Amino acid sequence: MTPVRAGGWSRGAAATVAGVALLAVAAVAGRAILDGPTPPPAPTRTTATPAFPSGEPSFDLQLPLTTTEVAAGRPVRIEATGPRQIAYRVTDGSAVVVRLDCRLCRGTLTYLDGSRPAPLYVGPAPWSGEHLLNTDAADRRTLLRVDAVGSWVITFTSAP
């Protein structure tokens, strides 16, 4: 029989417990090495609610947003001052012309159409001009953005 010390454990029992603990730590460490590092959790996506259902161009939440619908025989006129985004949807198969009148603007004007890769205009203000919207797009919703200093007017006109 193994003599028991006053503390309650024999040397052999203490050595056995220590050995088992070391084996458990080694097993866990070995498993972690074989499995490799734990990948970080995937980030969760948070998106703002767009003015229209999915498939919208991205919005800059720092700029004011105006939404409108465009249809044949119903021109839309929007007056604003300073930078603004305009989300619009063409509700029928009509061709749409957009006219920006920024004759009261000053400084640098940037005029963007979300369906085009390049800006419609970047340069000194005052400026005014018009363009035909991309009417061949299957999704007839898009976004215009006007970065201007001063007041301006944008007009949508359409015809079947």
Contact map, one row per residue, 1 for C-alpha under 8 A:
1110000000000000000000000000000000000000000000000000000000000000000000000000000000000000000000000000000000000000000000000000000000000000000000000000000000000000
1111000001000000000000000000000000000000000000000000000000000000000000000000000000000000000000000000000000000000000000000000000000000000000000000000000000000000
1111100001000000000000000000000000000000000000000000000000000000000000000000000000000000000000000000000000000000000000000000000000000000000000000000000000000000
0111111111000000000000000000000000000000000000000000000000000000000000000000000000000000000000000000000000000000000000000000000000000000000000000000000000000000
0011111111000000000000000000000000000000000000000000000000000000000000000000000000000000000000000000000000000000000000000000000000000000000000000000000000000000
0001111110000000000000000000000000000000000000000000000000000000000000000000000000000000000000000000000000000000000000000000000000000000000000000000000000000000
0001111110000000000000000000000000000000000000000000000000000000000000000000000000000000000000000000000000000000000000000000000000000000000000000000000000000000
0001111111000000000000000000000000000000000000000000000000000000000000000000000000000000000000000000000000000000000000000000000000000000000000000000000000000000
0001111111101100000000000000000000000000000000000000000000000000000000000000000000000000000000000000000000000000000000000000000000000000000000000000000000000000
0111100111111100000000000000000000000000000000000000000000000000000000000000000000000000000000000000000000000000000000000000000000000000000000000000000000000000
0000000011111110000000000000000000000000000000000000000000000000000000000000000000000000000000000000000000000000000000000000000000000000000000000000000000000000
0000000001111111000000000000000000000000000000000000000000000000000000000000000000000000000000000000000000000000000000000000000000000000000000000000000000000000
0000000011111111100000000000000000000000000000000000000000000000000000000000000000000000000000000000000000000000000000000000000000000000000000000000000000000000
0000000011111111110000000000000000000000000000000000000000000000000000000000000000000000000000000000000000000000000000000000000000000000000000000000000000000000
0000000000111111111000000000000000000000000000000000000000000000000000000000000000000000000000000000000000000000000000000000000000000000000000000000000000000000
0000000000011111111100000000000000000000000000000000000000000000000000000000000000000000000000000000000000000000000000000000000000000000000000000000000000000000
0000000000001111111110000000000000000000000000000000000000000000000000000000000000000000000000000000000000000000000000000000000000000000000000000000000000000000
0000000000000111111111000000000000000000000000000000000000000000000000000000000000000000000000000000000000000000000000000000000000000000000000000000000000000000
0000000000000011111111100000000000000000000000000000000000000000000000000000000000000000000000000000000000000000000000000000000000000000000000000000000000000000
0000000000000001111111110000000000000000000000000000000000000000000000000000000000000000000000000000000000000000000000000000000000000000000000000000000000000000
0000000000000000111111111000000000000000000000000000000000000000000000000000000000000000000000000000000000000000000000000000000000000000000000000000000000000000
0000000000000000011111111100000000000000000000000000000000000000000000000000000000000000000000000000000000000000000000000000000000000000000000000000000000000000
0000000000000000001111111110000000000000000000000000000000000000000000000000000000000000000000000000000000000000000000000000000000000000000000000000000000000000
0000000000000000000111111111000000000000000000000000000000000000000000000000000000000000000000000000000000000000000000000000000000000000000000000000000000000000
0000000000000000000011111111100000000000000000000000000000000000000000000000000000000000000000000000000000000000000000000000000000000000000000000000000000000000
0000000000000000000001111111110000000000000000000000000000000000000000000000000000000000000000000000000000000000000000000000000000000000000000000000000000000000
0000000000000000000000111111111000000000000000000000000000000000000000000000000000000000000000000000000000000000000000000000000000000000000000000000000000000000
0000000000000000000000011111111100000000000000000000000000000000000000000000000000000000000000000000000000000000000000000000000000000000000000000000000000000000
0000000000000000000000001111111110000000000000000000000000000000000000000000000000000000000000000000000000000000000000000000000000000000000000000000000000000000
0000000000000000000000000111111111000000000000000000000000000000000000000000000000000000000000000000000000000000000000000000000000000000000000000000000000000000
0000000000000000000000000011111111100000000000000000000000000000000000000000000000000000000000000000000000000000000000000000000000000000000000000000000000000000
0000000000000000000000000001111111111000000000000000000000000000000000000000000000000000000000000000000000000000000000000000000000000000000000000000000000000000
0000000000000000000000000000111111111000000000000000000000000000000000000000000000000000000000000000000000000000000000000000000000000000000000000000000000000000
0000000000000000000000000000011111110000000000000000000000000000000000000000000000000000000000000000000000000000000000000000000000000000000000000000000000000000
0000000000000000000000000000001111111100000000000000000000000000000000000000000000000000000000000000000000000000000000000000000000000000000000000000000000000000
0000000000000000000000000000000111111100000000000000000000000000000000000000000000000000000000000000000000000000000000000000000000000000000000000000000000000000
0000000000000000000000000000000110111110000000000000000000000000000000000000000000000000000000000000000000000000000000000000000000000000000000000000000000000000
0000000000000000000000000000000000111111000000000000000000000000000000000000000000000000000000000000000000000000000000000000000000000000000000000000000000000000
0000000000000000000000000000000000001111100000000000000000000000000000000000000000000000000000000000000000000000000000000000000000000000000000000000000000000000
0000000000000000000000000000000000000111110000000000000000000000000000000000000000000000000000000000000000000000000000000000000000000000000000000000000000000000
0000000000000000000000000000000000000011111000000000000000000000000000000000000000000000000000000000000000000000000000000000000000000000000000000000000000000000
0000000000000000000000000000000000000001111100000000000000000000000000000000000000000000000000000000000000000000000000000000000000000000000000000000000000000000
0000000000000000000000000000000000000000111110000000000000000000000000000000000000000000000000000000000000000000000000000000000000000000000000000000000000000000
0000000000000000000000000000000000000000011111000000000000000000000000000000000000000000000000000000000000000000000000000000000000000000000000000000000000000000
0000000000000000000000000000000000000000001111100000000000000000000000000000000000000000000000000000000000000000000000000000000000000000000000000000000000000000
0000000000000000000000000000000000000000000111110000000000000000000000000000000000000000000000000000000000000000000000000000000000000000000000000000000000000000
0000000000000000000000000000000000000000000011111000000000000000000000000000000000000000000000000000000000000000000000000000000000000000000000000000000000000000
0000000000000000000000000000000000000000000001111100000000000000000000000000000000000000000000000000000000000000000000000000000000000000000000000000000000000000
0000000000000000000000000000000000000000000000111110000000000000000000000000000000000000000000000000000000000000000000000000000000000000000000000000000000000000
0000000000000000000000000000000000000000000000011111110100100000000000000000000000000000000000000000000000000000000000000000000000000000000000000000000000000000
0000000000000000000000000000000000000000000000001111100000000000001000000000000000000010000000000000000000000000000000000000000000000000000000000000000000000000
0000000000000000000000000000000000000000000000000111110100000000000000000000000000000000000000000000000000000000000000000000000000000000000000000000000000000000
0000000000000000000000000000000000000000000000000111111100000000000000000000000000000000000000000000000000000000000000000000000000000000000000000000000000000000
0000000000000000000000000000000000000000000000000101111100000000000000000000000000000000000000000000000000000000000000000000000000000000000000000000000000000000
0000000000000000000000000000000000000000000000000000111110000000000000000000000000000000000000000000000000000000000000000000000000000000000000000000000000000000
0000000000000000000000000000000000000000000000000101111111000000000000000000000000000000000000000000000000000000000000000000000000000000000011000000000000000000
0000000000000000000000000000000000000000000000000000001111100000000000000000000000000000000000000000000000000000010000000000000000000000000001100000000000000000
0000000000000000000000000000000000000000000000000000000111110000000000000000000000000000000000000000000000000000000000000000000000000000000000000000000000000000
0000000000000000000000000000000000000000000000000100000011111000000000000000000000001000000000000000000000000000000000000000000000000000000000000000000000000000
0000000000000000000000000000000000000000000000000000000001111110000000000000000000000000000000000000000000000000000000000000000000000000000000000000000000000000
0000000000000000000000000000000000000000000000000000000000111111000000000000000000000000000000000000000000000000000000000000000000000000000000000000000000000000
0000000000000000000000000000000000000000000000000000000000011111000000000000000000000000000000000000000000000000000000000000000000000000000000000000000000000000
0000000000000000000000000000000000000000000000000000000000011111100000000000000000111000000000000000000000000000000000000000000000000000000000000000000000000000
0000000000000000000000000000000000000000000000000000000000001111110000000000000000111000000000000000000000000000000000000000000000000000000000000000000000000000
0000000000000000000000000000000000000000000000000000000000000011111000000000000000011110000000000000000000000000000000000000000000000000000000000000000000000000
0000000000000000000000000000000000000000000000000000000000000001111100000000000000011110000000000000000000000000000000000000000000000000000000000000000000000000
0000000000000000000000000000000000000000000000000010000000000000111110000000000000000111000000000000000000000000000000000000000000000000000000000000000000000000
0000000000000000000000000000000000000000000000000000000000000000011111000001000000000111100000000000000000000000000000000000000000000000000000000000000000000000
0000000000000000000000000000000000000000000000000000000000000000001111100000000000000001111000000000000000000000000000000000000000000000000000000000000000000000
0000000000000000000000000000000000000000000000000000000000000000000111110111000000000001111000010000000000000000000000000000000000000000000000000000000000011100
0000000000000000000000000000000000000000000000000000000000000000000011111110000000000000011101000000000000000000000000000000000000000000000000000000000000000110
0000000000000000000000000000000000000000000000000000000000000000000001111110000000000000000101000000000000000000000000000000000000000000000000000000000000001111
0000000000000000000000000000000000000000000000000000000000000000000000111110000000000000000000000000000000000000000000000000000000000000000000000000000000001110
0000000000000000000000000000000000000000000000000000000000000000000001111111000000000000000000000000000000000000000000000000000000000000000000000000000000001100
0000000000000000000000000000000000000000000000000000000000000000000001111111100000000000000000000000000000000000000000000000000000000000000000000000000000111100
0000000000000000000000000000000000000000000000000000000000000000000101000111110000000000000000000000000000000000000000000000000000000000000000000000000000111000
0000000000000000000000000000000000000000000000000000000000000000000000000011111000000000000000000000000000000000000000000000000000000000000000000000000011110000
0000000000000000000000000000000000000000000000000000000000000000000000000001111100000000000000000000000000000000000000000000000000000000000000000000000011100000
0000000000000000000000000000000000000000000000000000000000000000000000000000111110000000000000000000000000000000000000000000000000000000000000000000001111000000
0000000000000000000000000000000000000000000000000000000000000000000000000000011111010000000000000000000000000000000000000000000000000000000000000000001110000000
0000000000000000000000000000000000000000000000000000000000000000000000000000001111110000000000000000000000000000000000000000000000000000000000000001111100000000
0000000000000000000000000000000000000000000000000000000000000000000000000000000111110000000000000000000000000000000000000000000000000000000000000111111000000000
0000000000000000000000000000000000000000000000000000000000000011000000000000000011111000000000000000000000000000000000000000000000000000000000001111100000000000
0000000000000000000000000000000000000000000000000000000000000011110000000000000111111100000000000000000000000000000000000000000000000000000000001110000000000000
0000000000000000000000000000000000000000000000000000000000100011110000000000000000111110000000000000000000000000000000000000000000000000000000111100000000000000
0000000000000000000000000000000000000000000000000000000000000000111100000000000000011111000000000000000000000000000000000000000000000000000000111000000000000000
0000000000000000000000000000000000000000000000000010000000000000111100000000000000001111100000000000000000000000000000000000000000000000000011110000000000000000
0000000000000000000000000000000000000000000000000000000000000000001111000000000000000111110000000000000000000000000000000000000000000000000011110000000000000000
0000000000000000000000000000000000000000000000000000000000000000000111000000000000000011111000000000000000000000000000000000000000000000000111000000000000000000
0000000000000000000000000000000000000000000000000000000000000000000011100000000000000001111111000000000000000000000000000000000000000000000110000000000000000000
0000000000000000000000000000000000000000000000000000000000000000000011100000000000000000111110000000000000000000000000000000000000000000000100000000000000000000
0000000000000000000000000000000000000000000000000000000000000000000000110000000000000000011111000000000000000000000000000000000000000000000000000000000000000000
0000000000000000000000000000000000000000000000000000000000000000000000000000000000000000011111100000000000000000000000000000000000000010000000000000000000000001
0000000000000000000000000000000000000000000000000000000000000000000000110000000000000000010111110000000000000000000000000000000000000010000000000000000000000111
0000000000000000000000000000000000000000000000000000000000000000000000000000000000000000000011111000000000000000000000000000000000011010000000000000000000000111
0000000000000000000000000000000000000000000000000000000000000000000001000000000000000000000001111100000000000000000000000000000000011010000000000000000000011110
0000000000000000000000000000000000000000000000000000000000000000000000000000000000000000000000111110000000000000000000000000000001111000000000000000000000011100
0000000000000000000000000000000000000000000000000000000000000000000000000000000000000000000000011111000000000000000000000000000001111000000000000000000001111000
0000000000000000000000000000000000000000000000000000000000000000000000000000000000000000000000001111100000000000000000000000000111100000000000000000000001110000
0000000000000000000000000000000000000000000000000000000000000000000000000000000000000000000000000111110000000000000000000000000111000000000000000000000111100000
0000000000000000000000000000000000000000000000000000000000000000000000000000000000000000000000000011111000000000000000000000001110000000000000000000000111000000
0000000000000000000000000000000000000000000000000000000000000000000000000000000000000000000000000001111110000000000000000000111100000000000000000000001110000000
0000000000000000000000000000000000000000000000000000000000000000000000000000000000000000000000000000111110000000000000000000111100000000000000000000000100000000
0000000000000000000000000000000000000000000000000000000000000000000000000000000000000000000000000000011111000000000000000000010000000000000000000000011100000000
0000000000000000000000000000000000000000000000000000000000000000000000000000000000000000000000000000011111101000000000000000111000000000000000000001111100000000
0000000000000000000000000000000000000000000000000000000000000000000000000000000000000000000000000000000111111000000000000001110000000000000000000001110000000000
0000000000000000000000000000000000000000000000000000000000000000000000000000000000000000000000000000000011111000000000000001110000000000000000000001100000000000
0000000000000000000000000000000000000000000000000000000000000000000000000000000000000000000000000000000001111100000000000111100000000000000000000001100000000000
0000000000000000000000000000000000000000000000000000000000000000000000000000000000000000000000000000000011111110000000001111111000000000000000000111100000000000
0000000000000000000000000000000000000000000000000000000000000000000000000000000000000000000000000000000000011111000000111110000000000000000000001111000000000000
0000000000000000000000000000000000000000000000000000000000000000000000000000000000000000000000000000000000001111100000111100000000000000000000011110000000000000
0000000000000000000000000000000000000000000000000000000000000000000000000000000000000000000000000000000000000111110101111000000000000000000000011100000000000000
0000000000000000000000000000000000000000000000000000000000000000000000000000000000000000000000000000000000000011111100110000000000000000000001111000000000000000
0000000000000000000000000000000000000000000000000000000010000000000000000000000000000000000000000000000000000001111110000000000000000000000001111000000000000000
0000000000000000000000000000000000000000000000000000000000000000000000000000000000000000000000000000000000000000111110000000000000000100000001100000000000000000
0000000000000000000000000000000000000000000000000000000000000000000000000000000000000000000000000000000000000001111111100000000000000000000000000000000000000000
0000000000000000000000000000000000000000000000000000000000000000000000000000000000000000000000000000000000000000011111100000000000000000000000000000000000000000
0000000000000000000000000000000000000000000000000000000000000000000000000000000000000000000000000000000000000001000111110000000000000000000000000000000000000000
0000000000000000000000000000000000000000000000000000000000000000000000000000000000000000000000000000000000000111100111111100000000000000000000000000000000000000
0000000000000000000000000000000000000000000000000000000000000000000000000000000000000000000000000000000000000111100001111100000000000000000000000000000000000000
0000000000000000000000000000000000000000000000000000000000000000000000000000000000000000000000000000000000001111000000111110000000000000000000000000000000000000
0000000000000000000000000000000000000000000000000000000000000000000000000000000000000000000000000000000000011110000000111111000000000000000000000000000000000000
0000000000000000000000000000000000000000000000000000000000000000000000000000000000000000000000000000000000011100000000001111100000000000000000000000000000000000
0000000000000000000000000000000000000000000000000000000000000000000000000000000000000000000000000000000001111000000000000111111000000000000000000000000000000000
0000000000000000000000000000000000000000000000000000000000000000000000000000000000000000000000000000011011111000000000000011111000000000000000000000000000000000
0000000000000000000000000000000000000000000000000000000000000000000000000000000000000000000000000000011111101000000000000001111100000000000000000000000000000000
0000000000000000000000000000000000000000000000000000000000000000000000000000000000000000000000000000111010001000000000000001111110000000000000000000000000000000
0000000000000000000000000000000000000000000000000000000000000000000000000000000000000000000000000011111000000000000000000000011111000000000000000000000000000000
0000000000000000000000000000000000000000000000000000000000000000000000000000000000000000000000000011100000000000000000000000001111100000000000000000000000000000
0000000000000000000000000000000000000000000000000000000000000000000000000000000000000000000000001111000000000000000000000000000111110000000000000000000000000000
0000000000000000000000000000000000000000000000000000000000000000000000000000000000000000000000001110000000000000000000000000000011111000000000000000000000000000
0000000000000000000000000000000000000000000000000000000000000000000000000000000000000000000000111100000000000000000000000000000001111100000000000000000000000000
0000000000000000000000000000000000000000000000000000000000000000000000000000000000000000000000111100000000000000000000000000000000111110000000000000000000000000
0000000000000000000000000000000000000000000000000000000000000000000000000000000000000000000000000000000000000000001000000000000000011111100000000000000000000000
0000000000000000000000000000000000000000000000000000000000000000000000000000000000000000000011110000000000000000000000000000000000001111100100000000000000000000
0000000000000000000000000000000000000000000000000000000000000000000000000000000000000000000000000000000000000000000000000000000000000111110000000000000000000000
0000000000000000000000000000000000000000000000000000000000000000000000000000000000000000000000000000000000000000000000000000000000000111111100000000000000000000
0000000000000000000000000000000000000000000000000000000000000000000000000000000000000000000000000000000000000000000000000000000000000001111100000000000000000000
0000000000000000000000000000000000000000000000000000000000000000000000000000000000000000000000000000000000000000000000000000000000000000111110000000000000000000
0000000000000000000000000000000000000000000000000000000000000000000000000000000000000000111000000000000000000000000000000000000000000010111111000000000000000000
0000000000000000000000000000000000000000000000000000000100000000000000000000000000000011110000000000000000000000000000000000000000000000001111100000000000000000
0000000000000000000000000000000000000000000000000000000110000000000000000000000000000011100000000000000000000000111000000000000000000000000111110000000000000000
0000000000000000000000000000000000000000000000000000000010000000000000000000000000001111000000000000000000000000111000000000000000000000000011111000000000000000
0000000000000000000000000000000000000000000000000000000000000000000000000000000000001111000000000000000000000011110000000000000000000000000001111100000000000000
0000000000000000000000000000000000000000000000000000000000000000000000000000000000111100000000000000000000000111110000000000000000000000000000111110000000000000
0000000000000000000000000000000000000000000000000000000000000000000000000000000001111000000000000000000000001111000000000000000000000000000000011111000000000000
0000000000000000000000000000000000000000000000000000000000000000000000000000000001110000000000000000000000001110000000000000000000000000000000001111100000000000
0000000000000000000000000000000000000000000000000000000000000000000000000000000011100000000000000000000011111100000000000000000000000000000000000111111000000000
0000000000000000000000000000000000000000000000000000000000000000000000000000000011100000000000000000000011111000000000000000000000000000000000000011111000000000
0000000000000000000000000000000000000000000000000000000000000000000000000000000011000000000000000000000111000000000000000000000000000000000000000001111100000000
0000000000000000000000000000000000000000000000000000000000000000000000000000001111000000000000000000010110000000000000000000000000000000000000000001111110000000
0000000000000000000000000000000000000000000000000000000000000000000000000000001110000000000000000001111110000000000000000000000000000000000000000000011111000000
0000000000000000000000000000000000000000000000000000000000000000000000000000111100000000000000000001110000000000000000000000000000000000000000000000001111100000
0000000000000000000000000000000000000000000000000000000000000000000000000000111000000000000000000111100000000000000000000000000000000000000000000000000111110000
0000000000000000000000000000000000000000000000000000000000000000000000000011110000000000000000000111000000000000000000000000000000000000000000000000000011111000
0000000000000000000000000000000000000000000000000000000000000000000001000011100000000000000000011110000000000000000000000000000000000000000000000000000001111100
0000000000000000000000000000000000000000000000000000000000000000000001011111000000000000000000011100000000000000000000000000000000000000000000000000000000111110
0000000000000000000000000000000000000000000000000000000000000000000001111110000000000000000001111000000000000000000000000000000000000000000000000000000000011111
0000000000000000000000000000000000000000000000000000000000000000000000111000000000000000000001110000000000000000000000000000000000000000000000000000000000001111
0000000000000000000000000000000000000000000000000000000000000000000000010000000000000000000011100000000000000000000000000000000000000000000000000000000000000111
